[in-house]
């Protein structure tokens, strides 16, 4: 009932007040370089959803949305430059779409009072809201991904991985190194052998790693790749005849661009996910009508329904719902970055809300709080069907080892707080 009155209050302000200022959402994109195949569809999905809100709804709560795109090329230095050049425009929230950029922006954005949403990437321990006041990584993080992969393999092996050999092939960067600690802890619990195989940027040279995989013959290969690294890895796996059904990537290693170049041989490859696949959702009818058919698409319109497009659209939806929550909390459509942070911290995504948005069962229901900025950490698994050219969900969203992950988050965030003289909040 409180929320209903707050919504009415926003509507009343809109009816009586002057024209609202734009709600500014920067997009730190990369449409160029070796990661463009992954960056373009995400940027398109992010932009098209905000365009839909403007064209269909007149914005969010009556306030028009203005998206400011800045090209980073997946380069950390350029990403910081984009932040500095756009933050003064009234930026409400940043989606860096890069773990390296996120790490650099955490202290800057926190000092500037601007929230960050690093959805399924970035610094995992930022899910501890008592230490990281302005950083959110709901609905799942990298350590959930590592645990989700192992839980899936446990299911595939009757709950026992003792003596099994698992290789992690990973992007040799802050991003790629994120799951290592969690996998090492899970190795102690479950008795599997873990081999670490780093791949240097951008990931086109992997011959030696796959020769080692051919020699060691691990039972499973887990991949933490991005951009061109993914399609090269899939092709190298094909070259050594590694069984695709035993090859599983994190959610950033599971898009169409990663598997299509290998053709039919990529059939059976698996990837983690925290959101729906395909475009069999009502919201896409609206995107088609109000965005694509109207000639307002951010790109060529050929990415709709692909994995990274869906993820960009999902990130925009969560940002829009947080903005709407902020408007309801503060009784104004013209919100500030500080208000946006409050909205993100009070965000609740229910099944009913997703259905009303045209996204039924698209992602897990979750509720954010002062202490918990990371969501429930539920992880699903998808598999590539090369003949149908589509991803299918083969394992629904399931819990990860939250006891272990919670302990690791507490350790890492406590160390960060001590290093940076941060007093824990939420008391």
C-alpha positions as CSV (number, residue, x, y, z in Angstrom):
1,X,0.0,0.0,0.0
2,X,2.9,2.4,0.8
3,X,4.3,1.7,-2.6
4,X,0.9,2.4,-4.2
5,X,0.6,5.8,-2.5
6,X,4.2,6.6,-3.5
7,X,3.5,5.8,-7.1
8,X,0.4,8.1,-6.9
9,X,2.6,10.8,-5.4
10,X,5.0,10.6,-8.3
11,X,2.1,10.7,-10.8
12,X,0.7,13.8,-9.0
13,X,4.1,15.5,-9.1
14,X,4.4,14.7,-12.8
15,X,0.9,16.1,-13.5
16,X,1.5,19.3,-11.7
17,X,5.2,19.9,-12.2
18,X,7.4,21.2,-15.0
19,X,9.0,19.1,-17.6
20,X,11.3,16.6,-16.0
21,X,15.0,16.5,-16.6
22,X,16.4,13.5,-18.4
23,X,17.3,10.3,-16.5
24,X,20.8,9.7,-17.7
25,X,22.1,6.2,-18.1
26,X,25.7,5.9,-19.4
27,X,26.7,2.9,-21.5
28,X,30.4,2.0,-21.4
29,X,30.3,0.0,-24.5
30,X,32.9,-1.7,-26.8
31,X,31.8,-2.0,-30.4
32,X,35.4,-2.2,-31.6
33,X,38.4,-4.4,-31.0
34,X,38.7,-8.1,-30.2
35,X,35.8,-8.1,-27.7
36,X,33.3,-6.4,-30.1
37,X,31.5,-9.6,-30.9
38,X,30.4,-9.8,-27.3
39,X,30.2,-6.0,-26.6
40,X,27.9,-5.0,-29.6
41,X,24.8,-7.1,-28.8
42,X,25.0,-6.2,-25.1
43,X,25.1,-2.5,-25.9
44,X,22.3,-2.9,-28.4
45,X,20.1,-4.7,-25.8
46,X,20.8,-2.1,-23.2
47,X,20.0,0.8,-25.5
48,X,16.9,-0.7,-27.1
49,X,15.2,-1.4,-23.8
50,X,15.6,2.3,-22.7
51,X,14.3,3.3,-26.2
52,X,11.3,1.1,-25.6
53,X,10.6,2.8,-22.3
54,X,10.8,6.2,-24.0
55,X,8.7,5.3,-27.0
56,X,6.0,3.2,-25.3
57,X,5.9,4.7,-21.8
58,X,7.3,8.2,-22.1
59,X,10.3,7.2,-20.0
60,X,10.4,6.0,-16.4
61,X,7.7,7.6,-14.1
62,X,7.2,10.2,-16.7
63,X,10.8,11.3,-16.9
64,X,12.5,10.6,-20.3
65,X,15.6,8.5,-20.4
66,X,18.8,9.7,-22.1
67,X,21.5,7.1,-22.7
68,X,25.0,8.3,-23.1
69,X,27.3,5.8,-24.9
70,X,31.0,5.9,-24.6
71,X,33.4,3.5,-26.4
72,X,35.9,1.8,-24.1
73,X,37.3,-1.0,-26.4
74,X,37.3,-3.1,-23.3
75,X,40.3,-1.0,-22.2
76,X,40.5,-0.1,-18.5
77,X,42.2,3.3,-19.1
78,X,39.6,4.2,-21.7
79,X,36.8,3.0,-19.4
80,X,38.0,5.4,-16.6
81,X,38.2,8.2,-19.2
82,X,34.6,7.5,-20.2
83,X,33.5,7.6,-16.6
84,X,35.3,10.9,-16.0
85,X,33.8,12.4,-19.1
86,X,30.2,11.4,-18.5
87,X,29.7,11.5,-14.8
88,X,29.0,15.2,-14.8
89,X,25.9,14.7,-17.0
90,X,23.8,13.5,-14.1
91,X,24.8,9.8,-14.6
92,X,22.6,7.7,-12.4
93,X,24.4,4.3,-12.5
94,X,27.4,2.8,-14.4
95,X,27.5,-0.6,-16.0
96,X,31.2,-0.9,-16.7
97,X,30.9,-4.3,-18.5
98,X,34.5,-5.0,-17.6
99,X,36.0,-6.4,-14.4
100,X,39.1,-4.3,-14.8
101,X,37.2,-1.1,-15.3
102,X,34.9,-2.0,-12.4
103,X,37.9,-2.4,-10.0
104,X,39.2,1.0,-11.0
105,X,35.8,2.7,-10.7
106,X,34.8,1.3,-7.3
107,X,36.7,3.9,-5.2
108,X,36.0,6.7,-7.7
109,X,32.3,6.2,-8.0
110,X,31.9,5.6,-4.3
111,X,33.6,8.9,-3.6
112,X,31.4,10.6,-6.2
113,X,28.2,9.1,-4.8
114,X,27.3,7.3,-8.1
115,X,26.3,3.6,-7.9
116,X,27.8,0.8,-10.0
117,X,26.0,-2.3,-11.2
118,X,28.4,-5.0,-12.3
119,X,25.9,-7.7,-13.1
120,X,27.5,-11.1,-13.0
121,X,31.1,-9.6,-13.1
122,X,33.4,-7.2,-11.2
123,X,34.6,-7.6,-7.7
124,X,32.6,-10.5,-6.2
125,X,33.0,-9.3,-2.6
126,X,31.2,-6.1,-3.5
127,X,28.1,-8.0,-2.8
128,X,28.8,-7.2,0.9
129,X,26.8,-3.9,1.1
130,X,28.2,-3.2,4.6
131,X,31.5,-2.4,3.0
132,X,30.7,-1.5,-0.6
133,X,27.9,1.1,-0.3
134,X,27.7,2.0,-4.0
135,X,28.5,-1.3,-5.7
136,X,25.9,-4.0,-6.7
137,X,26.4,-7.3,-8.5
138,X,23.0,-8.9,-8.3
139,X,21.6,-11.4,-9.3
140,X,24.8,-13.6,-9.3
141,X,28.6,-13.3,-9.1
142,X,31.7,-15.1,-10.4
143,X,32.0,-17.2,-7.3
144,X,28.4,-18.3,-7.7
145,X,29.4,-19.2,-11.2
146,X,32.4,-21.3,-10.1
147,X,30.2,-23.1,-7.5
148,X,27.4,-23.5,-10.0
149,X,29.6,-25.2,-12.5
150,X,31.0,-27.6,-9.9
151,X,27.4,-28.3,-8.5
152,X,26.3,-29.2,-12.1
153,X,29.3,-31.5,-12.5
154,X,28.5,-33.1,-9.1
155,X,24.9,-33.8,-10.4
156,X,26.3,-35.3,-13.6
157,X,28.5,-37.6,-11.5
158,X,26.1,-38.9,-8.8
159,X,27.4,-36.3,-6.3
160,X,31.0,-37.5,-6.4
161,X,33.9,-35.7,-8.2
162,X,36.7,-37.5,-6.2
163,X,39.7,-38.1,-8.4
164,X,38.1,-36.3,-11.4
165,X,40.4,-34.0,-13.4
166,X,39.0,-30.4,-14.1
167,X,41.0,-27.9,-16.1
168,X,40.2,-24.1,-15.9
169,X,41.1,-22.3,-19.0
170,X,40.9,-18.6,-18.2
171,X,41.5,-15.1,-19.5
172,X,44.7,-14.0,-17.8
173,X,43.2,-10.8,-16.2
174,X,41.4,-9.8,-13.1
175,X,38.2,-11.2,-14.7
176,X,39.7,-14.6,-15.5
177,X,41.3,-15.0,-12.1
178,X,38.1,-14.3,-10.1
179,X,36.9,-18.0,-9.8
180,X,40.3,-19.5,-8.9
181,X,40.1,-19.1,-5.1
182,X,36.6,-20.6,-5.0
183,X,37.6,-23.5,-7.2
184,X,40.6,-24.2,-5.0
185,X,38.3,-24.3,-2.0
186,X,35.8,-26.5,-3.7
187,X,38.7,-28.8,-4.8
188,X,39.5,-29.4,-1.1
189,X,35.8,-30.2,-0.4
190,X,35.2,-32.5,-3.3
191,X,38.6,-34.1,-4.1
192,X,38.9,-33.3,-7.8
193,X,42.2,-32.3,-9.4
194,X,42.4,-28.7,-10.7
195,X,44.7,-27.5,-13.5
196,X,45.0,-23.8,-14.2
197,X,45.6,-22.7,-17.8
198,X,45.8,-18.9,-18.3
199,X,45.4,-17.4,-21.8
200,X,46.9,-14.0,-22.4
201,X,44.9,-11.1,-23.9
202,X,43.2,-11.1,-26.4
203,X,43.1,-14.9,-26.5
204,X,43.9,-15.8,-30.1
205,X,46.9,-17.9,-29.1
206,X,45.9,-21.1,-27.2
207,X,47.7,-23.9,-29.0
208,X,49.9,-24.7,-26.0
209,X,47.0,-24.8,-23.5
210,X,45.0,-27.2,-25.7
211,X,48.1,-29.4,-26.3
212,X,48.3,-29.7,-22.5
213,X,44.6,-30.6,-22.4
214,X,45.1,-33.2,-25.0
215,X,48.0,-34.6,-23.1
216,X,46.4,-34.5,-19.6
217,X,42.9,-35.5,-20.8
218,X,40.9,-33.8,-18.0
219,X,37.4,-35.1,-17.5
220,X,36.0,-31.6,-17.7
221,X,37.1,-28.2,-19.0
222,X,35.7,-25.0,-17.4
223,X,36.2,-21.8,-19.3
224,X,36.4,-18.2,-18.1
225,X,36.8,-16.4,-21.4
226,X,35.6,-13.4,-23.3
227,X,35.4,-12.1,-26.8
228,X,37.6,-13.8,-29.4
229,X,39.1,-16.1,-26.7
230,X,35.9,-18.0,-26.5
231,X,35.5,-18.9,-30.2
232,X,39.2,-19.8,-30.5
233,X,38.9,-22.1,-27.4
234,X,35.8,-23.8,-28.9
235,X,37.6,-24.3,-32.2
236,X,40.7,-25.7,-30.4
237,X,38.6,-28.1,-28.5
238,X,37.1,-29.3,-31.8
239,X,40.6,-29.6,-33.2
240,X,41.7,-32.0,-30.5
241,X,38.3,-33.8,-30.5
242,X,37.6,-32.8,-26.9
243,X,34.0,-33.9,-26.1
244,X,31.8,-30.8,-26.1
245,X,29.4,-32.1,-23.5
246,X,32.3,-32.0,-21.0
247,X,33.2,-28.4,-21.9
248,X,31.4,-25.7,-19.9
249,X,31.8,-21.9,-19.9
250,X,30.9,-19.2,-17.5
251,X,28.0,-16.9,-18.7
252,X,30.5,-14.7,-20.5
253,X,31.6,-17.7,-22.6
254,X,28.2,-18.8,-23.8
255,X,27.0,-16.6,-26.7
256,X,26.2,-17.4,-30.3
257,X,29.4,-15.6,-31.4
258,X,31.4,-18.1,-29.3
259,X,30.0,-21.3,-31.0
260,X,28.7,-20.5,-34.5
261,X,32.2,-20.2,-36.1
262,X,33.0,-23.8,-35.2
263,X,29.8,-25.0,-37.0
264,X,28.2,-28.3,-36.2
265,X,31.2,-29.5,-34.2
266,X,30.3,-27.0,-31.4
267,X,27.1,-28.9,-30.8
268,X,26.7,-29.9,-27.1
269,X,28.9,-27.1,-25.6
270,X,27.5,-25.8,-22.3
271,X,27.5,-22.5,-20.5
272,X,26.2,-21.1,-17.3
273,X,23.4,-18.5,-17.2
274,X,21.5,-16.3,-14.8
275,X,18.7,-15.2,-17.2
276,X,16.5,-16.5,-20.0
277,X,17.5,-17.5,-23.5
278,X,15.8,-16.8,-26.9
279,X,13.1,-14.2,-27.6
280,X,9.9,-16.1,-26.7
281,X,8.9,-13.4,-24.2
282,X,6.2,-10.7,-24.7
283,X,8.6,-7.8,-24.2
284,X,10.3,-8.7,-27.5
285,X,7.0,-8.0,-29.3
286,X,7.1,-4.5,-27.9
287,X,10.7,-4.0,-28.8
288,X,9.9,-5.1,-32.3
289,X,7.0,-2.7,-32.6
290,X,8.3,0.4,-30.8
291,X,12.0,0.1,-31.5
292,X,12.9,-2.0,-34.5
293,X,9.9,-1.3,-36.7
294,X,10.1,2.3,-35.8
295,X,13.7,2.5,-37.1
296,X,15.1,3.4,-33.6
297,X,17.2,0.3,-32.9
298,X,20.7,0.9,-31.6
299,X,22.2,-1.6,-34.0
300,X,21.2,-3.4,-37.2
301,X,18.4,-5.2,-35.3
302,X,19.9,-8.6,-36.0
303,X,20.9,-9.3,-32.4
304,X,17.5,-9.4,-30.7
305,X,17.1,-12.6,-28.7
306,X,20.8,-13.5,-28.7
307,X,22.5,-14.2,-25.4
308,X,24.4,-10.9,-25.0
309,X,21.5,-8.8,-26.3
310,X,19.2,-10.4,-23.8
311,X,21.8,-9.7,-21.0
312,X,22.0,-6.1,-22.0
313,X,18.3,-5.8,-22.1
314,X,18.0,-7.5,-18.7
315,X,20.6,-5.1,-17.2
316,X,18.6,-2.1,-18.5
317,X,15.4,-3.6,-17.1
318,X,17.0,-3.9,-13.6
319,X,18.3,-0.4,-13.9
320,X,14.9,0.9,-14.9
321,X,13.1,-0.9,-12.1
322,X,15.7,0.4,-9.6
323,X,15.1,3.9,-10.9
324,X,11.3,3.4,-10.5
325,X,11.8,2.2,-7.0
326,X,13.9,5.3,-6.2
327,X,11.1,7.5,-7.6
328,X,8.6,5.8,-5.3
329,X,10.8,6.0,-2.3
330,X,11.6,9.7,-2.7
331,X,8.3,10.8,-4.3
332,X,9.9,12.4,-7.3
333,X,10.5,11.4,-10.9
334,X,13.6,13.6,-11.1
335,X,16.0,11.4,-9.1
336,X,19.6,11.9,-8.3
337,X,22.4,9.3,-8.2
338,X,22.1,9.2,-4.4
339,X,18.4,8.4,-4.8
340,X,19.2,5.8,-7.5
341,X,21.5,4.1,-5.0
342,X,18.6,3.9,-2.6
343,X,16.4,2.4,-5.3
344,X,19.0,-0.2,-6.1
345,X,19.3,-1.1,-2.4
346,X,15.6,-1.5,-2.1
347,X,15.0,-3.3,-5.4
348,X,12.8,-6.3,-5.3
349,X,12.2,-8.4,-8.4
350,X,9.3,-10.8,-8.1
351,X,7.8,-13.3,-10.5
352,X,4.8,-11.1,-10.7
353,X,6.9,-8.0,-11.6
354,X,8.8,-9.9,-14.3
355,X,5.5,-11.2,-15.8
356,X,4.1,-7.7,-15.8
357,X,7.2,-6.5,-17.6
358,X,6.8,-9.1,-20.3
359,X,9.6,-11.3,-19.0
360,X,7.9,-14.2,-17.2
361,X,10.4,-16.6,-15.6
362,X,13.2,-14.7,-17.2
363,X,15.4,-14.6,-14.2
364,X,15.4,-15.5,-10.5
365,X,13.3,-13.5,-8.1
366,X,15.4,-11.6,-5.6
367,X,15.5,-8.8,-3.1
368,X,18.4,-6.4,-2.4
369,X,19.2,-5.0,1.1
370,X,21.7,-2.8,2.8
371,X,23.7,-5.9,3.7
372,X,23.2,-7.9,0.6
373,X,24.0,-6.3,-2.8
374,X,24.5,-9.6,-4.6
375,X,21.2,-11.4,-5.1
376,X,20.5,-15.1,-4.5
377,X,23.3,-16.5,-6.7
378,X,21.1,-19.0,-8.5
379,X,22.8,-20.5,-11.5
380,X,21.4,-22.3,-14.5
381,X,23.1,-24.2,-17.4
382,X,22.4,-23.9,-21.1
383,X,23.6,-26.1,-24.0
384,X,24.2,-25.2,-27.7
385,X,22.1,-27.0,-30.3
386,X,24.1,-26.4,-33.5
387,X,21.5,-27.7,-35.8
388,X,18.7,-25.4,-34.5
389,X,21.3,-22.6,-33.9
390,X,19.9,-22.0,-30.4
391,X,20.7,-22.3,-26.7
392,X,18.5,-24.5,-24.6
393,X,18.2,-24.4,-20.8
394,X,19.1,-27.9,-19.5
395,X,19.4,-27.1,-15.8
396,X,17.2,-24.5,-14.0
397,X,18.4,-21.9,-11.6
398,X,19.8,-23.7,-8.6
399,X,21.5,-22.7,-5.4
400,X,25.3,-22.5,-5.1
401,X,27.5,-23.1,-2.1
402,X,26.5,-19.9,-0.2
403,X,28.2,-21.0,3.0
404,X,31.6,-21.1,1.3
405,X,31.0,-18.1,-0.9
406,X,29.7,-16.1,2.1
407,X,32.9,-16.9,4.0
408,X,35.1,-15.9,1.1
409,X,33.1,-12.6,0.6
410,X,33.4,-11.8,4.3
411,X,37.2,-12.4,4.2
412,X,37.8,-10.4,1.1
413,X,35.5,-7.5,2.0
414,X,37.0,-7.3,5.5
415,X,40.5,-7.0,4.0
416,X,39.3,-4.3,1.6
417,X,37.6,-2.4,4.5
418,X,40.8,-2.5,6.6
419,X,43.0,-1.4,3.7
420,X,40.7,1.6,2.9
421,X,39.7,2.5,6.4
422,X,36.0,1.8,5.7
423,X,33.6,1.5,8.7
424,X,31.0,-1.2,8.1
425,X,27.5,0.3,7.8
426,X,23.9,-1.1,8.0
427,X,24.0,-1.2,11.8
